[in-house]
Amino acid sequence: MNVLLFLIPVALFLGGLGLAAFLWSLKSGQYEDLEGAANRILIDDDDDPPSDR
């Protein structure tokens, strides 16, 4: 039973830390370009000819 006095605050702290990290990522613009990475794979940027090995 004494371990609950330790685990409950640790769980609340880790949950708050995760929430703070999520809010920081929202504020810093991590989710602004949701389709950029999906479209970037379709762009053909083969400017250099393939090298023969």
N, C-alpha and C positions, 0 to 999 in steps of 0.2 A: 504494500500500500504506500510505503514511503517513496517508492520509485515514481509513482504518479505525480508527486510533488516536484519531481525533477523533469519528467517527460512532458507534462502539459505546458510549462513555460517554454521549453525547447521547441515544441511543435508550434506554438503560437509565434515564437520568434522566427522560425524558418518560414512559416506561412507569410508573415509580414515582410520578410526579406524577399521572398518570391514576388509578392505584390509590389514592393518598391521597385524591383528590377523590371517588372512588366510596365509599370507606370513610367519609368525612366525611358524604356524603349519606345513607348508611345510618344513621349515628349521629344525625343531626339530624332523622330522621323523614320524609324525603322520599317514602318508599314505604309509608306507613302506610295511606292511604286510596286504594286502587287503583280502587275502583268509584265514588267520589264524583264525579269529573269526567265519567264516562260517564253517571251518573244525573242530573247537574245540567242536562244539555241537555234532558231530558224534563220538567223542572219548568216549568210555565206560570206565569210571574210577570208577567203583563200587568195590573198594577194601574192603570196610567195609560192613559187612552183615547188612541188614536192621534191625533196632531195633524194637522190639515189644512194642507197647504202651498200 
